[in-house]
Amino acid sequence: MSEFESEIAEGERYRVGYALQPKKVKSFLQPSLLDYAKQHAIDLVQIDPSIPLEQQGPFHCIIHKLHTPQWNNHLQQFSATHPNTAVIDPPDLVSRLHNRVSMLEAVTHLQISIENATIGVPNQVVVNEPKAPDFDKIEESGLRFPVIAKPLAADGGDGSHELCLVFDRDGLNSLSAPTVLQEFVNHGGVVFKIYVAGRRVKCVKRKSLGDISEERLRTLKGEVLPFSRVSNLGVEDEGGAVEKTEMPAQCLVDELAKALREALGLNLFNVDVIRDSKEPTRYLVIDINYFPGYAKWPSYEPFITGFLLDVVRTKAN
């Protein structure tokens, strides 16, 4: 008997609608998830966003990752007349993660210090002039090179994932605007990805950009390197870094996930966190993504199914 079966009333089933882009459907709604959810009383039903939801219900819960005005209108109308249907998550709250400044604002207000570890964000500033960056603003912010240049918009549109490393002021002139300049912090070539689905949390390690030595940095003046070319940098050897790196304390991971869930008002997101190579007790949140790639790690099926059961049962009560 699984961890859920004893909690399911005989014959009780829940209808969960999903509205996702075709690419997301393919990656997330794998047969293993559909089968596992079905075995545990969850029927996942695809929603056609071009048709009013009234014609496709009923739903106990709706999960989605669409941003069109038409879809938002359909969802708003349906929610107004069906308050007992859980919507994961409200579009106006999700939109905060579509901007690389507002997404991290919640982190700056957190007061988390566990086992001598602290959590913050890298120094960053927004550049609005494409060919003549506001150098005064950069100076005032105390931003140091190298920096990671990221498009301000993080809505999944064209170009929103085109990140690059910039090594000095000269490199800024080739950037498009508006751009977020985020200070690059050496972090041992490892990023911690914390996946959140309601009160359920999982942290995994992934390979990241390697550390850049001061000596190597002096040879990169004027360079602007897209992330696709960073592997050719010849950065310090981080062989086996992921396997060797110690995970953050679970209590720190859980507290960060809980605090952000409450601050953002969201259920489905992941947080990218790095650990400062120079200060191992200093953790930095560098990105927050809505409805991330849960299927990238094994055994995501119980994680997602358990979350959906949490949602529909809470709403039913």
C-alpha positions, 0 to 999 in steps of 0.5 A: 500500500502506498503512502496515499492509498490509506487516505483515499475514500473508496470511489473518491476521485479528483479531476485536475485540469492542466493548461500548458504549452505543448512543450511543457505538456510533453516534458511534465505530463509523462505517462509515468505521472499520468498513471501514478496520479490515476492510481491515486485518485487524481485524473489529469485532464488537458484544458483547451485554453481557447474554449471557456472553462465552463464548457470543460469542467468540472475541476477540483483544481487547475494548474497552468503555465500560460500568460495570454490575456485570453487565458487569464480572462477565462481563468478569472471568470471561472474562478469567480463562479467556481470558488471551490476550484483551487487555481494553482496559481493566481496569474497576478502573483505568478507575474512577479516572477516574470521580472528579474528584479521583482522575483528577488525582492521577496528574498531581500526581506527575508530574515533567515539565519540557520546554523550560522548560514545566511541567505541573500541575493547578489548585488544587482542593478538594472541598465535601461540604456542599451548603448550608453549604460548608466555608469553612475548607477553601477558605481553607486550600487557597488557592483563589481565585475564580472557580472551576469547580464540577464534580460529583465523579462523572465517570461519564457519569451524569445530571448528571456534565457539569453544570459552572458558574462560581462567582464568590464565596462567596455562589454556593457555597450554590446548589451540590449536593454533593459538588462539586469546586471547581477554580480558573479560570485564564485560558487564552486561550479555548483548550483542548488535547485530547490523544488517546491510544490506546496509544503513539499520540498526537494533540493538537488545539485547541478553543475554550474559556471566554474570559478574564475580566478583573478589571473584569468579575469585579467585576460578577459577584458572587454569580453562578453561571453554568452553562457553557451560559450562559457564552457570554453573559458578555461575556468578553474577545473571543477572536476567532480565538483557536484559529487563532492559538494555538500548539500545545504542543511535540510532545515535551511532548505525547508525554511527558505522554501516555506518563507518564499512560499508565503512571501510570493503566495505561490505553490509551484516554483523552484529556487536556484541557490549558490554558496559563496566560495569565499564565505561557505555560510553565505547562500545567494538566491540567483533565480526563481522560476515558476512551474519548473522542470520537475520531471528532470529528477527521478521519482517526481511522480509521488512528489507532484501527486502528493501535492495535488492531493494536498490541494484538493483535500484542503479545498474540499475541507 
